[in-house]
């Protein structure tokens, strides 16, 4: 009897968990982008004119970065079977990282032609803050908790 009761409770909890996941809204990239841009605009105190000039260039940078992020994601999901394959995967990953940094450098310079350096600095900090808040991470990588699990 206890086994049946335990099985029933387990089945009910799994049903409840699956129902909760079924009600979760799907990720909307356009809404995410709009929320991030609004957050950055507010946090960096960009004027409407500054935001209008800045965000098309920012989106251009993100588009280029996304290609490299996708390459890195593919590399993480495939474990090579031999030493040469592992070496090649490491080199490709390193190349992606270097290309990402080159894109950042190139676009940071473009940003500073559009906005004062202090505003670009604020934009970059706001972007980091937005991602930490959205993904529930702090500098220790634990969903909002400090070193010892305390806030």
N, C-alpha and C positions, 0 to 999 in steps of 0.2 A: 504494500500500500504506500509506503514512504517513497519508493522508487517512482511510482505512478504520479504521486503528488509533486515530487521533485521535477520529473519530466514535464508535467503540466506547467509548473512555474517557469521553467526554462523556456518552454515553447511560448508562453505569454510574453516573457521579457524580450524574446527575439522578435515577436510580432510587433511589440511596441517600438523597438529600436528601428525596425524596417519602416514602420509608419512614419517615424520622425524623419528619417532620411528621405522618404518619398515627398514630404512636404517642404523640403528645403528648396529655395529658389535656385534656378540654374544660373551659372556665372554669365554675366552680360559684359563683354569687353568694352562696349561703348559706355555703359554706365560706370564701369570701373575707371575708365579714362576721364570721364566727365567729373567724377568725384575727386580723382587725384588732381586734376587741373584746378578745380575749385579750392581744394585744400591748399595747394601750392600758392595760388593767387592770394588767398587770405593770409597764410602764414608768412609769405614773403612781401606782403603788402604791395602787390603789383597793381598799378592803375589799369583801367580797361585798355588803354592804348598800349601799355607795356605788354599786357597779357596777349593782346591781339598780334603783336609783332613777335613775341617770344614763342608761343605754343606751336605754330606751324614748324618752326625749326626744331623744337623739342620733339615733336612727333616724328619728324624725319630721322632724328637720331635714334629714337626708340625702334623704328622700323628696321634700321640697319642692325641694331643690337639684337633684335628678336631673332634674326636669321642665325646669328652666332649662338644665342641661347638655345635654339632648337638643335643646332649641331651638338652642343655640349650635352643636352638631354639625351640625344641618341647615343652618344659615346658612353654615357653612364649606364645605359641599359644593356649594353653588350659587353660581355667579358670575353676577351680573346682567349684562344686555347693554347697559344704558344708564346714564347718570348718575343719573337719578332712582332707579333700582333699586339702584345702589351706595349712594347716600345712605340709602335706606330700610334696606338691610342693615346699614350701619354703625350707624344709630340703634337698630335692633333689638338688635344685639349689645351696644351700650352700655347699653341698657335692661336686658338680661339681667344684665350685670355689676353694675349698680346694685342690681337686685333680689337678686342673690346676696349682696352686701354687707349689704343690709338684713336678709336672713334670718340671716346670721351674727351681726349685731349683736343682733337679737331673741333668738336662741337662746343666745348667749354670756351674756346677762343672765339667761335662764332657768337656764342651767347653774350660774351663781353663786348661785342660790337653792337649788340642790341640793347643790353642793359648795363648799368654800372656794375663793377665787380662785386660790390657789397650786396647788390640784389641777386646776382648769380650765386653768390655764397649762400644767401638765404633760401634761394630756390633749391639748391642741392641739399641743404639741411632739411628743408620741408619735405622733399621727396623721400629722404631716408626716414623721417618721422612718420610719414604717411604709411610707408611699407611696414614699419615696425608695428604701427597701430592696427593696420588691416590684418596682418599675419600674426598678431599677438606675440611678437618677439621683442625682447629687450636686448641689451648688449651682451647678456650672458646666454642668450639662445634658449631661455626657458620661459615660455608663455607668460611674461609679466612678473616673474619672480626673480629674486636676487640670488646670490651665491648659495645660500643655505636654505633655499626654498621659501624665504620670507621676503616680504616687500619692504 
